[in-house]
Amino acid sequence: MGFTLMLTLGAGLLAIWLDTRFPGLRPKTAAQGLIHAAVGVFAMLGAAGLLALIYGIPQWAWMTVLLTVFLPSLVYALLAGFWMLRALANLTFAGR
């Protein structure tokens, strides 16, 4: 439980850092944000499926896959979620 929480918090901090460090990567429209969010969901599904598929291999190999496949997918999914929230907030406040 502790490792899962720390992995998620670390991915969230990486996503926040990437969003603030590279603001030019943000999608320009809400439609682009929605596309990124959908790709992030599918990336997470693929990464979780891969982890389930390789369950039972040696621990060092499993951790390698976890940190090289699952962590970047989690960071991208969280980053796409931040982008989507920002795009929706811009749409909401632009209407005022």
C-alpha positions in Angstrom: 0.0 0.0 0.0 2.8 2.4 0.9 4.7 1.9 -2.4 1.5 2.3 -4.4 0.7 5.6 -2.7 4.3 6.9 -3.1 4.4 5.9 -6.7 1.2 7.8 -7.4 2.2 10.8 -5.4 5.6 10.8 -7.2 3.9 10.6 -10.6 1.6 13.4 -9.6 4.5 15.6 -8.6 6.3 14.7 -11.9 3.1 15.7 -13.8 2.8 19.0 -12.0 6.5 19.7 -12.6 6.2 18.9 -16.3 3.1 21.1 -16.7 4.8 24.1 -15.1 8.3 23.5 -16.7 7.0 23.0 -20.2 3.8 25.1 -20.7 4.2 25.0 -24.5 3.2 21.3 -24.4 -0.3 22.1 -23.2 -3.1 21.5 -25.6 -4.5 24.6 -27.2 -8.2 23.6 -27.3 -10.5 21.5 -25.1 -10.8 19.0 -27.9 -7.1 18.4 -27.9 -7.2 18.1 -24.1 -10.0 15.5 -24.4 -7.9 13.5 -26.9 -4.9 13.5 -24.6 -7.1 12.4 -21.7 -8.5 9.5 -23.8 -4.9 8.5 -24.8 -3.9 8.7 -21.2 -6.7 6.3 -20.2 -5.7 3.8 -22.9 -2.0 4.1 -21.9 -2.9 3.2 -18.3 -5.1 0.3 -19.4 -2.3 -1.0 -21.6 0.4 -0.6 -18.9 -1.9 -2.3 -16.3 -2.6 -5.1 -18.7 1.1 -5.6 -19.3 1.8 -5.7 -15.6 -0.9 -8.3 -15.2 0.4 -10.3 -18.1 4.0 -10.5 -16.7 3.0 -11.2 -13.1 5.2 -13.9 -11.7 8.5 -13.0 -13.3 11.5 -12.2 -11.1 11.0 -9.1 -8.9 13.9 -7.1 -10.4 12.4 -7.5 -13.9 8.9 -6.7 -12.7 10.2 -3.5 -11.0 12.0 -2.6 -14.2 8.8 -2.9 -16.2 6.9 -1.0 -13.5 9.3 1.9 -13.6 9.9 2.0 -17.4 6.4 1.4 -18.6 3.8 2.0 -15.8 5.3 5.1 -14.3 5.5 7.1 -17.5 2.0 6.0 -18.4 0.8 7.2 -15.0 2.6 10.5 -15.3 1.1 11.0 -18.8 -2.4 10.1 -17.6 -2.2 12.6 -14.7 -0.7 15.3 -16.9 -3.5 14.8 -19.5 -6.0 15.0 -16.6 -4.4 18.3 -15.5 -4.6 19.6 -19.1 -8.2 18.6 -19.4 -9.1 20.3 -16.1 -7.3 23.5 -17.3 -9.1 23.4 -20.6 -12.5 23.0 -19.0 -11.7 25.8 -16.5 -10.8 28.0 -19.4 -14.0 27.2 -21.2 -16.0 27.9 -18.0 -14.4 31.2 -17.2 -14.3 32.3 -20.9 -18.1 32.2 -20.9 -18.4 34.9 -18.2 
